[in-house]
């Protein structure tokens, strides 16, 4: 196993698998968040379930965190290896003749997304840990909607979320399709898979952007 993980191919496979896992999580995440736009009561119910269900808290949540760490660590390691192994630089940069901008800057878009995840964890995960375990507050199944909307009241935070999801879209545009390529998927379904990954890379980030803008423009009135 140690020798396998030292292989660049193995690292690419691990990064691809962790990336696909995070893609699945994004669907769940945006579905729950979209409920905050459609029906605050349903959003509160789903959020309370996710926040207090032992299976979610003590199994799924650690797996998710591990997936995020593994994906980005493998990405940075592979980028470092590629730069070290590239003994001959391009004589002259020719833009997309060498490679598309997105594929050449996956480490940039990934790094910004990682920084955004840090803010997101601070906004929600750290808040939940503090609320439940540090302050030891009683359960309140109705608190989630107002807490979520309040996060989007500042203009700077909403703008930051929008920029982050635009970069996430660019990251997914190349990375999602590449994950299947790394896994060796190359058959009659490949064109359809590539088309699906492009649609996903646009629709899911746009949905998150819509949610952020909606709550910014429709604050909770006290």
C-alpha positions as CSV (number, residue, x, y, z in Angstrom):
1,X,0.0,0.0,0.0
2,X,2.9,2.4,0.8
3,X,4.5,1.7,-2.5
4,X,1.1,2.2,-4.3
5,X,0.5,5.6,-2.7
6,X,4.0,6.7,-3.8
7,X,3.0,6.2,-7.4
8,X,1.8,9.3,-9.2
9,X,-0.9,7.1,-10.9
10,X,-2.2,6.0,-7.6
11,X,-2.3,9.5,-6.3
12,X,-4.3,10.6,-9.4
13,X,-6.7,7.8,-8.8
14,X,-7.1,8.7,-5.1
15,X,-7.7,12.4,-6.1
16,X,-10.2,11.4,-8.7
17,X,-12.2,9.1,-6.3
18,X,-12.2,11.8,-3.6
19,X,-13.3,14.4,-6.1
20,X,-16.2,12.2,-7.3
21,X,-17.2,11.7,-3.7
22,X,-17.2,15.5,-3.1
23,X,-19.2,16.0,-6.3
24,X,-21.9,13.7,-4.9
25,X,-21.9,15.6,-1.6
26,X,-22.4,18.9,-3.5
27,X,-25.7,17.6,-4.8
28,X,-26.9,16.8,-1.3
29,X,-25.6,20.1,0.0
30,X,-27.3,22.2,-2.7
31,X,-30.6,20.3,-2.3
32,X,-30.7,21.1,1.4
33,X,-29.7,24.7,0.8
34,X,-32.3,25.2,-1.9
35,X,-35.0,24.2,0.6
36,X,-34.2,27.5,2.4
37,X,-35.5,29.3,-0.6
38,X,-38.5,27.1,-1.1
39,X,-39.7,26.3,2.4
40,X,-37.9,27.5,5.5
41,X,-39.7,24.9,7.7
42,X,-38.4,22.1,5.5
43,X,-34.9,23.6,5.6
44,X,-35.0,23.7,9.4
45,X,-36.2,20.1,9.6
46,X,-33.5,18.8,7.2
47,X,-30.8,20.9,8.9
48,X,-31.8,19.7,12.3
49,X,-31.7,16.1,11.1
50,X,-28.2,16.6,9.6
51,X,-27.0,18.4,12.8
52,X,-28.1,15.8,15.3
53,X,-28.3,12.5,13.6
54,X,-25.4,10.3,15.0
55,X,-24.8,8.6,11.7
56,X,-24.3,11.9,9.9
57,X,-22.3,13.5,12.7
58,X,-20.0,10.6,13.6
59,X,-19.6,8.7,10.4
60,X,-20.6,10.8,7.3
61,X,-19.1,14.1,8.6
62,X,-15.6,12.6,9.3
63,X,-15.6,10.9,5.9
64,X,-16.5,14.2,4.3
65,X,-13.7,16.0,6.0
66,X,-11.3,13.2,5.1
67,X,-12.4,13.4,1.5
68,X,-11.8,17.2,1.4
69,X,-8.3,16.8,3.0
70,X,-7.3,13.9,0.7
71,X,-8.5,15.6,-2.5
72,X,-6.6,18.8,-1.9
73,X,-3.5,17.2,-0.4
74,X,-3.2,14.9,-3.5
75,X,-3.8,17.9,-5.8
76,X,-1.0,20.0,-4.2
77,X,1.4,17.0,-4.1
78,X,0.8,16.2,-7.8
79,X,1.2,19.8,-8.8
80,X,4.5,19.9,-6.9
81,X,5.7,16.7,-8.6
82,X,4.7,18.0,-12.0
83,X,6.7,21.2,-11.6
84,X,9.7,19.4,-10.3
85,X,9.6,16.9,-13.1
86,X,9.1,19.5,-15.8
87,X,12.8,20.1,-16.7
88,X,12.1,21.8,-20.0
89,X,9.8,24.9,-19.9
90,X,7.8,26.0,-22.9
91,X,10.0,28.1,-25.1
92,X,7.1,30.5,-25.6
93,X,3.7,30.5,-24.0
94,X,1.0,29.9,-26.6
95,X,-2.1,30.0,-24.4
96,X,-4.6,27.2,-25.2
97,X,-2.2,25.7,-27.8
98,X,-0.4,24.2,-24.8
99,X,-3.4,23.5,-22.6
100,X,-6.7,25.3,-21.7
101,X,-6.5,27.9,-19.0
102,X,-8.7,25.9,-16.6
103,X,-6.5,22.8,-16.8
104,X,-3.3,24.9,-16.4
105,X,-4.7,26.6,-13.3
106,X,-6.5,23.8,-11.4
107,X,-4.1,24.4,-8.4
108,X,-5.2,28.1,-8.4
109,X,-8.9,27.5,-8.6
110,X,-8.6,24.6,-6.2
111,X,-6.6,26.8,-3.7
112,X,-9.3,29.5,-3.8
113,X,-12.0,26.9,-3.3
114,X,-10.1,25.5,-0.4
115,X,-9.8,29.0,1.2
116,X,-13.6,29.4,0.7
117,X,-14.2,26.0,2.4
118,X,-12.2,27.3,5.4
119,X,-14.6,30.3,5.6
120,X,-17.6,28.0,5.1
121,X,-16.4,25.7,7.9
122,X,-15.9,28.7,10.1
123,X,-19.4,30.0,9.3
124,X,-21.3,26.9,9.9
125,X,-19.3,23.9,11.2
126,X,-17.4,25.8,13.9
127,X,-20.6,27.6,14.8
128,X,-22.4,24.3,15.2
129,X,-19.7,22.8,17.4
130,X,-19.7,25.9,19.6
131,X,-23.5,26.0,19.9
132,X,-23.8,22.3,20.7
133,X,-20.7,21.3,22.6
134,X,-19.0,24.5,23.9
135,X,-22.0,26.5,24.9
136,X,-24.1,23.4,25.5
137,X,-27.3,25.1,24.2
138,X,-30.6,23.1,24.1
139,X,-31.8,21.8,20.8
140,X,-33.7,24.4,18.7
141,X,-35.1,22.9,15.5
142,X,-36.2,26.3,14.2
143,X,-32.9,28.3,14.4
144,X,-31.2,27.2,11.1
145,X,-33.1,29.3,8.6
146,X,-32.5,32.7,10.3
147,X,-28.8,31.8,11.1
148,X,-28.2,30.9,7.4
149,X,-29.9,34.0,6.0
150,X,-28.0,36.2,8.5
151,X,-24.7,35.0,7.0
152,X,-25.6,36.5,3.6
153,X,-26.6,39.9,4.9
154,X,-23.1,41.5,4.5
155,X,-22.4,42.4,0.9
156,X,-18.7,41.4,1.1
157,X,-19.6,37.8,2.2
158,X,-22.1,37.4,-0.6
159,X,-19.7,38.6,-3.2
160,X,-17.0,36.3,-1.8
161,X,-19.4,33.4,-2.0
162,X,-20.2,34.3,-5.7
163,X,-16.5,34.5,-6.7
164,X,-15.8,31.2,-4.9
165,X,-18.5,29.4,-6.7
166,X,-17.5,30.8,-10.1
167,X,-14.0,29.4,-9.5
168,X,-15.6,26.1,-8.3
169,X,-17.4,26.0,-11.6
170,X,-14.1,26.4,-13.5
171,X,-12.5,23.7,-11.3
172,X,-15.4,21.3,-11.9
173,X,-15.4,22.1,-15.7
174,X,-12.1,20.4,-16.1
175,X,-11.8,18.3,-13.0
176,X,-15.1,16.4,-13.1
177,X,-14.5,15.1,-16.6
178,X,-10.9,14.4,-15.8
179,X,-11.9,12.2,-12.9
180,X,-13.6,9.7,-15.2
181,X,-10.6,9.8,-17.6
182,X,-8.2,9.0,-14.7
183,X,-10.4,6.1,-13.8
184,X,-10.0,4.7,-17.3
185,X,-13.6,5.3,-18.4
186,X,-13.5,5.4,-22.2
187,X,-16.4,3.8,-24.0
188,X,-19.6,4.7,-25.9
189,X,-20.9,6.6,-22.9
190,X,-17.9,8.9,-22.7
191,X,-19.4,11.7,-24.8
192,X,-22.5,11.7,-22.7
193,X,-20.5,11.7,-19.5
194,X,-18.5,14.7,-20.6
195,X,-21.6,16.6,-21.5
196,X,-23.2,15.8,-18.1
197,X,-20.0,16.9,-16.3
198,X,-20.1,20.3,-18.2
199,X,-23.8,20.8,-17.3
200,X,-23.1,19.9,-13.7
201,X,-20.1,22.3,-13.5
202,X,-22.5,25.2,-14.5
203,X,-25.8,24.3,-12.9
204,X,-24.6,23.4,-9.3
205,X,-22.5,26.5,-8.7
206,X,-25.2,28.7,-10.3
207,X,-27.7,27.2,-7.8
208,X,-25.4,28.1,-4.9
209,X,-25.0,31.6,-6.3
210,X,-28.7,32.0,-6.6
211,X,-29.3,30.9,-3.0
212,X,-26.7,33.4,-1.7
213,X,-28.2,36.3,-3.8
214,X,-31.7,35.4,-2.8
215,X,-30.9,35.5,0.9
216,X,-28.9,38.7,0.6
217,X,-31.8,40.4,-1.1
218,X,-34.4,38.9,1.2
219,X,-33.0,39.3,4.8
220,X,-35.0,38.1,7.8
221,X,-36.9,41.1,9.2
222,X,-36.8,41.2,13.1
